Amino acid sequence: MSDTALRSSSPSSANRLALTALLIGGAAIGGSPIFVRLSEVGPMATAFWRVALALLPLLVWSKVMDKTATDSRPAGLADYGLLVLPGVFLAADLAAWHLSLHMTSVANATLFANLAPIFVTLGSWLLFRAHVSGVFLAGLATALAGVVILKGGPAALGDGHLAGDATAAVAAVFYAGYILSIGRLRSRFSTNRIMIWSTASAAVCIFPLAFFVEDSFMPMALFGWTMLIGLAFISHAGGQGLIIYALAFLPPAFSSLTLLLQPVVAAVLAWLLLSEPVGLMQAIGGATVLAGIMVARRG
């Protein structure tokens, strides 16, 4: 569906379609830890290929939708800088999160990275004076509590290392910057243009780390390339594209809550694909996250 098609719908219909796109996008991104875990190259190389390979479907989609998408061309250097900014935030987010996975437990890294909605809410209030209702804050708190439950409760937070936990929290700050910067761009530019500029600039920023730091830059087997292509096409081009699409119609603070779907989707996929057990605690946590998102939607 094009930006134009969604804008031509009634406001309530457009919001419902945007919410559907947002949830599907969050679920698609939720599969990224599985692809990252199965990748045959290091964390920085995986992050680079994630954005570099995603440019292929994005460019094809841009060509197909060239005459149907509502868009504005950048007016000057300031506009180009604004289009590059989300990619810089995204590159820093991916680098910090992938690094944290090697410094602390996977549970802790995922949990602290999922603090992004808090920083998005704070940023929306501090920078743009956005109204934050009590109902939204209650939903946010409920969803965050669900993430903690999903990861095994407060007692599970002690199995990592402080530096790794802090690095994951830094990743959450950068992801918040990514969401906020895109939210400001969506009033002027199409999903296609924002995705291509942010993805390309993220690839440029990550490349030096991936090429000079990693021992293995390219996978040697077909399976390794399959994991990278899945990460690029499904989680980035598909997931991030749908989220950016929805940001034209939904507030950034609420849209950032889709990040909390990641541990739910990751737990289900790990159970199906990696035979990792899903116990009662994980089921309660997943249900609590979804309930928190629904409460926040009403706010």
Salt bridges, closest charged atoms under 4 A:
ASP3 OD1 - ARG186 NH2 3.67
ASP71 OD2 - ARG193 NE 2.68
ASP79 OD2 - ARG188 NH2 2.69
GLU276 OE2 - ARG37 NH1 2.22
